[in-house]
Amino acid sequence: MKKDLDALMQNRQLDALLVVGAGSHNPPMTYLTNGADLTQAILVKKRGEQPTLFHWSMERDEAAKSGLPTRDLGEFRLDLLVQQAGGDQTLGMVYLLEKILTEQQVASGRVGLYGILDAGRAYASFTRLQQALPELELIGEMGISVFGEAMATKDDVEVERIRRMGKITTEVIGKTADFLTGHRARNNVLVEANGDPLTIGEVKRRIDLWLAERGAENPERTIFASGYDAAVPHSTGENASLMRLGETVVFDIFPREVGGGYFYDITRTWCLGYATDEALALYEDVRAVYLQLRSELRLGQVCRLYQERACELFEQRGHATVRTNPQTQDGYVHSLGHGVGLHLHEEPAFRLNGPDSVRLAPGAVITVEPGLYYPGRKMGVRLEDTIYARPDGVFETLADFPLDLVLPVQG
């Protein structure tokens, strides 16, 4: 959690954090500024101290919404610094950063570097900054960063924001189901009122509209995939594909708050009109494994063991898994779940090779998403919910939606 940042910095021997870039669509900046809508900012957090947010004058009111101590970057006269740099804008920004870090008494020591900038500009800027401040050691963390570790558990405010996104998301799933069942079928295909066949692309356009109407954005795109595409886990579905009766449709929707806020993640699998015996058998296997794993979640348990358990349960039902064949494209072909927050995929991760140190901690918000995929049979099934590991040991689904497989249609 955010309150753990100082202890995590101590563990990693970081004296300060330097975060750059916009205030939105930039998870480290969003995390520390509470989502202040800034086009460009600099944030410095010394270990044991509150962050200071440096902003441009035109965004002073937005910066104030962060609740942090703020400084106007205009005070540092970037125009004069660029003149000093012979008109070189990048070098002028280096001088600006040098002045800020020196004023903040962070001109030496180990400073973690975070945020989103153009890669080339960032490389040029921070290489020169390192040369200008030789006693400063800029740290680019590999693997799980200090922010990744902090974000692995959520406080009450974060959980409520994810819960609100869950409410929006399940409302849109319901709208999608109603939209589909409101169509008639002709020649085994859903058709519009004018007789034209309904396409996946039209369904996706409606989903985007309904999300936008509710104050959500869809930056990672929705998976709405049928038939063969449903059997390839990350296929988003072909826009031109028709909505055919009896095919499995994997509907994985993962929107977030507008401005780069918190995500929600949920998957349902539907068959329109009816399900074949083969599709029903796959669905029942996935549903049984989902419910079993859901019932076995415990605080403190090693996350890797749940992936092993998912493989065991599917293998008992006769399916190949990534444990029996890491390259399999049939059966259970992915990991069980992941954390959800300002990133769609956060810690903790449920990997077969994950370390014992990655455990289900109080405050984790995770997905559980077992699935089965058979491209040769042109069908796939996945069920997923976002679940909160409450401090009292209860694992709470943050937004419920029925697990029904078949959506009835007219005609």
C-alpha positions as CSV (number, residue, x, y, z in Angstrom):
1,M,0.0,0.0,0.0
2,K,1.0,3.6,-0.4
3,K,1.7,3.9,3.4
4,D,4.4,1.2,2.9
5,L,6.4,3.2,0.4
6,D,9.0,4.5,2.9
7,A,9.7,1.0,4.3
8,L,9.9,-0.4,0.8
9,M,12.3,2.4,-0.2
10,Q,14.4,1.5,2.9
11,N,14.5,-2.2,1.8
12,R,15.7,-1.2,-1.6
13,Q,18.2,1.4,-0.3
14,L,16.5,4.2,-2.2
15,D,17.0,7.7,-0.8
16,A,14.3,9.3,-3.0
17,L,11.9,8.7,-5.9
18,L,11.9,10.9,-9.0
19,V,8.7,10.7,-11.0
20,V,8.2,12.5,-14.3
21,G,5.5,12.8,-17.0
22,A,1.8,13.5,-17.1
23,G,-0.5,13.2,-14.2
24,S,-2.9,10.9,-16.1
25,H,-2.2,7.6,-17.9
26,N,1.0,7.5,-15.9
27,P,0.5,5.1,-12.9
28,P,3.4,6.2,-10.6
29,M,2.4,9.8,-10.9
30,T,-1.3,9.0,-10.6
31,Y,-0.6,6.9,-7.6
32,L,1.1,9.7,-5.7
33,T,-0.9,12.7,-6.9
34,N,-4.4,11.0,-6.5
35,G,-5.0,11.4,-10.2
36,A,-4.4,15.2,-10.6
37,D,-4.9,16.1,-14.2
38,L,-1.5,17.4,-15.2
39,T,-0.1,17.5,-18.7
40,Q,3.5,17.4,-17.5
41,A,4.9,17.4,-13.9
42,I,7.9,16.4,-11.8
43,L,7.5,14.8,-8.4
44,V,10.2,14.2,-5.8
45,K,9.7,12.0,-2.8
46,K,12.5,11.7,-0.2
47,R,12.3,8.7,2.0
48,G,10.4,9.5,5.2
49,E,8.9,12.7,3.7
50,Q,5.8,13.7,1.8
51,P,6.3,14.1,-1.9
52,T,6.7,17.6,-3.5
53,L,4.9,18.2,-6.8
54,F,6.4,20.6,-9.3
55,H,3.8,21.8,-11.9
56,W,3.4,24.5,-14.5
57,S,1.5,27.7,-13.5
58,M,-1.5,27.0,-15.8
59,E,-2.2,23.8,-13.9
60,R,-1.8,25.1,-10.3
61,D,-5.4,24.4,-9.4
62,E,-5.1,20.8,-10.7
63,A,-1.9,20.4,-8.8
64,A,-3.5,21.6,-5.6
65,K,-6.1,18.8,-5.9
66,S,-3.3,16.3,-5.2
67,G,-3.2,17.4,-1.6
68,L,0.6,17.5,-1.8
69,P,3.0,20.4,-1.2
70,T,3.4,22.1,-4.7
71,R,5.9,24.3,-6.4
72,D,5.4,26.3,-9.6
73,L,8.0,25.4,-12.2
74,G,7.8,28.9,-13.5
75,E,9.9,29.9,-10.5
76,F,12.9,28.1,-12.0
77,R,12.8,30.1,-15.2
78,L,13.1,27.4,-17.8
79,D,13.4,30.1,-20.5
80,L,16.7,31.3,-19.0
81,L,17.9,27.8,-18.5
82,V,17.3,27.0,-22.2
83,Q,19.2,30.2,-23.1
84,Q,22.0,29.0,-20.8
85,A,22.0,25.7,-22.7
86,G,22.4,27.5,-26.1
87,G,18.8,26.9,-27.1
88,D,19.0,23.2,-26.4
89,Q,15.6,22.3,-24.9
90,T,16.7,18.9,-23.6
91,L,19.8,20.4,-21.9
92,G,17.6,23.1,-20.5
93,M,15.3,20.5,-18.9
94,V,18.4,18.8,-17.4
95,Y,19.4,22.1,-15.8
96,L,15.8,22.4,-14.5
97,L,16.0,18.9,-12.9
98,E,19.4,19.7,-11.5
99,K,18.1,22.8,-9.8
100,I,15.1,20.9,-8.4
101,L,17.1,18.0,-7.0
102,T,19.7,20.3,-5.5
103,E,17.0,22.4,-3.8
104,Q,15.4,19.2,-2.5
105,Q,18.7,18.0,-1.2
106,V,18.6,15.0,-3.5
107,A,21.8,15.9,-5.5
108,S,23.5,12.7,-4.2
109,G,22.4,9.2,-3.1
110,R,20.3,6.5,-4.8
111,V,17.2,7.9,-6.5
112,G,14.7,5.6,-8.2
113,L,13.5,6.9,-11.6
114,Y,9.8,6.4,-12.7
115,G,7.1,7.7,-15.0
116,I,6.3,7.9,-18.7
117,L,8.4,9.9,-21.2
118,D,9.5,9.4,-24.8
119,A,12.3,6.8,-24.6
120,G,14.8,8.8,-26.6
121,R,14.1,12.1,-24.7
122,A,14.3,10.3,-21.4
123,Y,17.6,8.6,-22.3
124,A,19.2,11.9,-23.4
125,S,17.9,13.8,-20.4
126,F,18.8,11.4,-17.6
127,T,22.2,10.5,-19.1
128,R,23.1,14.2,-19.0
129,L,21.6,14.6,-15.6
130,Q,23.8,11.8,-14.3
131,Q,26.8,13.5,-15.8
132,A,25.8,16.8,-14.2
133,L,25.4,15.3,-10.7
134,P,28.1,12.7,-10.4
135,E,27.2,11.9,-6.8
136,L,23.7,11.0,-7.8
137,E,22.9,7.4,-8.7
138,L,19.8,7.2,-10.9
139,I,18.2,3.7,-10.4
140,G,16.0,2.1,-13.1
141,E,14.5,-0.9,-11.3
142,M,14.3,-4.3,-13.0
143,G,11.5,-6.7,-12.2
144,I,8.9,-5.6,-9.7
145,S,9.6,-1.9,-8.8
146,V,9.0,-0.2,-5.5
147,F,5.7,1.0,-6.9
148,G,4.8,-2.4,-8.1
149,E,5.4,-3.8,-4.7
150,A,3.4,-1.0,-3.0
151,M,0.5,-1.4,-5.5
152,A,0.2,-5.1,-4.8
153,T,-2.1,-4.3,-1.9
154,K,-4.8,-1.6,-1.9
155,D,-6.2,0.7,0.8
156,D,-9.9,1.3,1.3
157,V,-10.1,4.3,-1.0
158,E,-8.5,2.3,-3.9
159,V,-10.8,-0.7,-3.3
160,E,-13.8,1.5,-3.5
161,R,-12.7,3.0,-6.7
162,I,-12.2,-0.5,-8.2
163,R,-15.6,-1.5,-6.8
164,R,-17.2,1.5,-8.6
165,M,-15.5,0.5,-11.8
166,G,-16.9,-3.0,-11.3
167,K,-20.4,-1.6,-11.0
168,I,-20.0,0.3,-14.2
169,T,-18.5,-2.8,-15.9
170,T,-21.2,-5.2,-14.9
171,E,-23.9,-2.7,-16.0
172,V,-22.3,-2.6,-19.4
173,I,-22.2,-6.4,-19.5
174,G,-25.9,-6.4,-18.7
175,K,-26.5,-3.9,-21.5
176,T,-24.6,-6.1,-23.9
177,A,-26.6,-9.2,-23.0
178,D,-29.9,-7.3,-23.4
179,F,-28.7,-5.9,-26.7
180,L,-27.9,-9.4,-28.0
181,T,-31.1,-11.1,-26.7
182,G,-33.1,-8.2,-28.2
183,H,-32.2,-9.4,-31.7
184,R,-33.9,-12.0,-33.8
185,A,-32.1,-15.0,-35.4
186,R,-32.3,-15.9,-39.1
187,N,-30.4,-18.7,-40.7
188,N,-28.5,-19.2,-37.4
189,V,-27.2,-15.6,-37.3
190,L,-28.5,-12.6,-35.3
191,V,-29.9,-9.9,-37.5
192,E,-30.6,-6.2,-37.2
193,A,-34.1,-4.7,-37.6
194,N,-33.3,-4.0,-41.3
195,G,-32.3,-7.6,-41.9
196,D,-28.5,-7.0,-41.9
197,P,-26.4,-9.5,-39.9
198,L,-25.2,-8.3,-36.5
199,T,-21.4,-8.1,-36.4
200,I,-18.9,-8.2,-33.5
201,G,-17.7,-4.8,-34.5
202,E,-21.1,-3.3,-34.0
203,V,-21.3,-5.0,-30.5
204,K,-17.9,-3.5,-29.6
205,R,-18.9,0.0,-30.7
206,R,-22.0,-0.3,-28.4
207,I,-19.8,-1.4,-25.5
208,D,-17.4,1.6,-26.0
209,L,-20.4,3.9,-26.0
210,W,-22.0,2.5,-22.9
211,L,-18.7,2.7,-21.0
212,A,-18.1,6.3,-22.1
213,E,-21.6,7.2,-21.0
214,R,-20.7,5.9,-17.5
215,G,-17.4,7.8,-17.2
216,A,-15.1,4.9,-18.2
217,E,-12.5,4.4,-20.9
218,N,-11.4,1.3,-22.7
219,P,-7.7,1.8,-23.6
220,E,-6.7,-1.9,-23.8
221,R,-9.7,-2.8,-26.0
222,T,-12.4,-5.4,-25.2
223,I,-12.1,-9.0,-26.0
224,F,-15.3,-10.1,-27.7
225,A,-14.3,-13.2,-29.6
226,S,-16.4,-16.0,-31.1
227,G,-15.7,-19.4,-32.6
228,Y,-12.1,-19.9,-33.5
229,D,-11.1,-16.5,-32.1
230,A,-12.6,-17.5,-28.7
231,A,-10.1,-20.4,-28.7
232,V,-7.1,-18.0,-28.8
233,P,-7.1,-16.3,-25.3
234,H,-5.9,-12.8,-26.3
235,S,-7.7,-12.6,-29.7
236,T,-9.9,-9.5,-29.4
237,G,-12.4,-10.9,-32.1
238,E,-12.7,-10.0,-35.7
239,N,-15.0,-7.0,-36.2
240,A,-16.5,-8.5,-39.4
241,S,-17.5,-11.8,-37.7
242,L,-21.2,-12.5,-37.5
243,M,-23.0,-13.3,-34.2
244,R,-23.8,-17.0,-34.8
245,L,-26.0,-19.1,-32.6
246,G,-24.3,-21.9,-30.7
247,E,-20.7,-20.6,-30.9
248,T,-18.9,-19.8,-27.7
249,V,-18.3,-16.1,-27.2
250,V,-15.5,-15.1,-24.8
251,F,-16.4,-11.6,-23.5
252,D,-13.4,-10.2,-21.5
253,I,-13.9,-6.5,-20.6
254,F,-11.3,-4.5,-18.7
255,P,-12.1,-0.7,-18.7
256,R,-10.8,1.9,-16.3
257,E,-11.6,5.2,-14.9
258,V,-11.3,8.1,-17.3
259,G,-7.8,9.7,-17.2
260,G,-5.8,6.6,-16.4
261,G,-7.3,5.6,-13.1
262,Y,-8.3,2.1,-11.7
263,F,-9.2,-0.9,-13.9
264,Y,-11.7,-3.6,-13.5
265,D,-11.5,-7.0,-15.1
266,I,-14.2,-9.6,-15.7
267,T,-14.9,-12.4,-18.3
268,R,-18.0,-14.3,-19.2
269,T,-18.5,-16.9,-21.8
270,W,-21.8,-17.0,-23.7
271,C,-23.5,-19.1,-26.3
272,L,-26.4,-17.4,-28.2
273,G,-29.6,-19.4,-28.4
274,Y,-28.2,-22.7,-27.4
275,A,-25.0,-24.5,-26.4
276,T,-23.7,-27.6,-28.1
277,D,-23.0,-30.6,-25.9
278,E,-19.2,-30.1,-26.5
279,A,-19.4,-26.4,-25.5
280,L,-21.5,-27.2,-22.4
281,A,-18.9,-29.9,-21.3
282,L,-16.1,-27.4,-21.6
283,Y,-18.0,-24.7,-19.8
284,E,-18.9,-27.1,-16.9
285,D,-15.2,-28.0,-16.5
286,V,-14.2,-24.4,-16.4
287,R,-17.0,-23.5,-14.0
288,A,-16.2,-26.3,-11.7
289,V,-12.5,-25.4,-11.5
290,Y,-13.4,-21.7,-11.0
291,L,-15.7,-22.4,-8.1
292,Q,-13.3,-24.9,-6.5
293,L,-10.3,-22.4,-6.7
294,R,-12.5,-19.6,-5.5
295,S,-13.4,-21.6,-2.4
296,E,-9.8,-22.4,-1.7
297,L,-8.4,-18.8,-1.6
298,R,-6.7,-18.1,1.8
299,L,-4.7,-15.2,3.1
300,G,-1.0,-15.9,3.3
301,Q,-1.0,-18.7,0.7
302,V,1.7,-18.8,-2.0
303,C,0.2,-17.6,-5.3
304,R,2.1,-20.1,-7.3
305,L,0.3,-23.0,-5.6
306,Y,-3.1,-21.8,-7.0
307,Q,-1.7,-22.1,-10.6
308,E,-0.5,-25.6,-9.8
309,R,-3.9,-26.4,-8.3
310,A,-5.6,-25.1,-11.5
311,C,-3.4,-27.3,-13.6
312,E,-4.1,-30.3,-11.4
313,L,-7.9,-29.8,-11.5
314,F,-7.9,-29.5,-15.3
315,E,-5.6,-32.4,-15.8
316,Q,-8.0,-34.6,-13.7
317,R,-10.7,-33.7,-16.2
318,G,-8.5,-34.8,-19.1
319,H,-7.2,-31.5,-20.4
320,A,-3.6,-30.5,-21.3
321,T,-2.1,-27.7,-19.2
322,V,1.0,-25.5,-19.2
323,R,2.3,-27.8,-16.5
324,T,2.2,-30.9,-18.7
325,N,3.3,-29.0,-21.8
326,P,4.4,-25.4,-21.5
327,Q,3.9,-24.9,-25.3
328,T,0.4,-26.3,-25.5
329,Q,-2.2,-24.3,-27.4
330,D,-5.0,-26.7,-26.4
331,G,-6.5,-26.9,-22.9
332,Y,-5.4,-24.7,-20.1
333,V,-2.8,-22.4,-21.7
334,H,-2.3,-19.4,-19.4
335,S,-1.8,-18.4,-15.8
336,L,-4.7,-18.2,-13.3
337,G,-4.7,-14.6,-12.5
338,H,-3.1,-11.3,-11.6
339,G,-3.4,-8.2,-9.5
340,V,-5.6,-5.3,-10.8
341,G,-5.2,-1.6,-10.1
342,L,-3.7,1.4,-11.9
343,H,-2.3,-1.2,-14.3
344,L,-4.5,-3.9,-15.8
345,H,-1.9,-6.5,-14.8
346,E,-0.2,-6.0,-11.4
347,E,1.3,-8.1,-8.6
348,P,0.6,-10.6,-7.2
349,A,0.9,-12.9,-10.2
350,F,-0.1,-16.5,-10.3
351,R,2.8,-18.1,-12.2
352,L,4.0,-21.7,-12.1
353,N,7.6,-20.5,-11.6
354,G,6.6,-17.7,-9.1
355,P,8.6,-17.4,-5.9
356,D,7.2,-18.5,-2.5
357,S,7.5,-14.8,-1.4
358,V,4.5,-13.9,-3.6
359,R,1.6,-14.6,-1.4
360,L,-2.1,-13.5,-1.0
361,A,-1.8,-10.6,1.3
362,P,-4.6,-8.6,3.0
363,G,-5.6,-5.8,0.6
364,A,-4.7,-7.6,-2.6
365,V,-7.2,-7.2,-5.5
366,I,-6.8,-10.1,-7.9
367,T,-8.4,-11.9,-10.8
368,V,-9.2,-15.6,-10.9
369,E,-9.7,-16.6,-14.5
370,P,-9.4,-20.3,-15.5
371,G,-10.1,-21.2,-19.1
372,L,-10.0,-23.9,-21.7
373,Y,-9.2,-23.4,-25.4
374,Y,-9.5,-25.7,-28.4
375,P,-8.7,-23.9,-31.7
376,G,-9.2,-27.1,-33.7
377,R,-12.7,-27.3,-32.3
378,K,-13.3,-23.5,-32.7
379,M,-14.3,-23.0,-29.1
380,G,-13.0,-21.5,-25.9
381,V,-14.4,-20.8,-22.5
382,R,-13.1,-18.5,-19.7
383,L,-14.7,-17.3,-16.5
384,E,-13.1,-14.4,-14.5
385,D,-13.9,-12.2,-11.6
386,T,-12.0,-9.5,-9.7
387,I,-11.7,-10.4,-6.0
388,Y,-10.7,-8.4,-3.0
389,A,-8.7,-10.2,-0.2
390,R,-10.2,-8.5,2.8
391,P,-8.2,-8.1,6.0
392,D,-10.7,-10.3,7.8
393,G,-9.9,-13.2,5.5
394,V,-13.0,-13.0,3.3
395,F,-12.5,-13.0,-0.4
396,E,-15.1,-10.7,-1.9
397,T,-16.1,-10.5,-5.5
398,L,-16.2,-6.8,-6.1
399,A,-19.0,-6.8,-8.7
400,D,-21.2,-9.9,-9.4
401,F,-22.7,-11.0,-12.7
402,P,-24.4,-14.3,-13.4
403,L,-22.2,-17.1,-14.8
404,D,-25.0,-18.3,-17.2
405,L,-23.7,-19.8,-20.5
406,V,-26.7,-19.5,-22.8
407,L,-28.3,-16.2,-23.8
408,P,-31.8,-16.8,-25.2
409,V,-32.6,-15.1,-28.5
410,Q,-35.8,-14.5,-30.5
411,G,-36.7,-16.7,-33.3
